[in-house]
Amino acid sequence: MMRFGGQFLSILNVKAGNAGVKTVAVNPKNTSQDCSNCGEKVNKELNTRTHSCPYCGIVIDRDLNAAINIKNRAVGHSVRQARACPTGYRGRETRELTLS
């Protein structure tokens, strides 16, 4: 019997393959701690939901920061390379997100 995570990844790979999409496994370590804008590590508690980097000033949702880092790792970009690449979300990441 597989662990839930392993089973989920197997199902995801099959579904993605059926849709003609490639899946890439990445190491999730520090994806919410590392700044997606400058690459510096910003330690925070799990209950802190906003990524606020004291090094470069970016303020974005913690999950968005992690998602950007995961996407960049999947395509093989370092933070410096990713900053030079135009993407659909690069213009929105410096705006402060408010939670209602």
C-alpha positions as CSV (number, residue, x, y, z in Angstrom):
1,M,0.0,0.0,0.0
2,M,1.4,3.4,-1.0
3,R,1.4,6.5,1.3
4,F,-1.2,9.1,0.4
5,G,1.5,11.4,-1.1
6,G,2.9,8.7,-3.3
7,Q,-0.6,7.7,-4.5
8,F,-1.5,11.3,-5.2
9,L,1.6,11.8,-7.3
10,S,0.9,8.6,-9.2
11,I,-2.6,9.7,-10.0
12,L,-1.4,13.2,-10.9
13,N,1.2,11.8,-13.3
14,V,-1.4,9.7,-15.1
15,K,-3.9,12.5,-15.3
16,A,-1.3,15.0,-16.6
17,G,0.0,12.4,-19.1
18,N,-3.5,11.9,-20.4
19,A,-3.9,15.7,-20.8
20,G,-0.5,15.9,-22.6
21,V,1.1,17.8,-19.7
22,K,4.5,17.0,-18.2
23,T,4.9,16.8,-14.4
24,V,8.2,17.6,-12.7
25,A,8.9,16.7,-9.1
26,V,10.8,19.4,-7.2
27,N,12.2,19.6,-3.7
28,P,9.7,21.7,-1.7
29,K,12.3,22.6,1.0
30,N,12.2,26.3,2.0
31,T,9.9,27.2,-0.9
32,S,7.8,29.5,1.4
33,Q,10.9,30.7,3.3
34,D,13.1,31.6,0.3
35,C,12.2,35.0,-1.3
36,S,11.0,34.4,-4.9
37,N,12.2,37.9,-5.8
38,C,15.7,38.1,-4.4
39,G,16.5,34.5,-3.2
40,E,17.2,35.4,0.5
41,K,15.8,33.2,3.2
42,V,13.2,34.8,5.3
43,N,12.3,32.7,8.3
44,K,8.7,32.7,9.4
45,E,6.3,30.7,11.6
46,L,3.7,28.5,9.9
47,N,0.9,30.8,11.0
48,T,2.5,33.8,9.2
49,R,0.5,34.0,5.9
50,T,2.4,36.9,4.3
51,H,5.9,36.8,2.8
52,S,7.5,40.1,3.6
53,C,11.1,40.3,2.6
54,P,13.3,42.7,4.6
55,Y,16.1,42.4,1.9
56,C,14.2,43.5,-1.2
57,G,10.9,44.8,0.1
58,I,8.5,42.4,-1.7
59,V,5.2,41.7,0.2
60,I,3.1,38.9,-1.2
61,D,1.0,36.0,0.0
62,R,3.2,33.2,1.5
63,D,1.5,30.6,-0.8
64,L,2.1,32.7,-3.9
65,N,5.8,33.0,-2.9
66,A,6.1,29.3,-2.6
67,A,4.2,28.6,-5.8
68,I,6.6,31.0,-7.7
69,N,9.6,29.2,-6.2
70,I,8.2,25.7,-7.1
71,K,7.4,26.8,-10.7
72,N,10.9,28.2,-11.1
73,R,12.5,25.1,-9.7
74,A,10.4,22.9,-12.0
75,V,11.7,24.8,-15.1
76,G,15.2,25.0,-13.8
77,H,15.4,28.7,-13.1
78,S,17.3,30.3,-10.3
79,V,15.8,33.4,-8.8
80,R,18.1,35.6,-10.8
81,Q,17.2,33.8,-14.1
82,A,13.5,33.9,-13.3
83,R,13.6,37.7,-12.7
84,A,14.8,38.2,-16.2
85,C,12.0,36.1,-17.7
86,P,8.6,37.7,-18.5
87,T,5.7,35.7,-17.0
88,G,2.1,36.3,-16.4
89,Y,2.4,37.1,-12.7
90,R,5.7,39.0,-12.4
91,G,4.0,42.4,-12.4
92,R,1.7,41.6,-9.6
93,E,4.1,40.2,-7.0
94,T,5.1,43.6,-5.5
95,R,1.6,44.6,-4.5
96,E,0.6,44.0,-0.9
97,L,-2.2,41.4,-0.6
98,T,-4.9,42.0,2.1
99,L,-6.9,39.2,3.6
100,S,-10.6,39.8,4.2
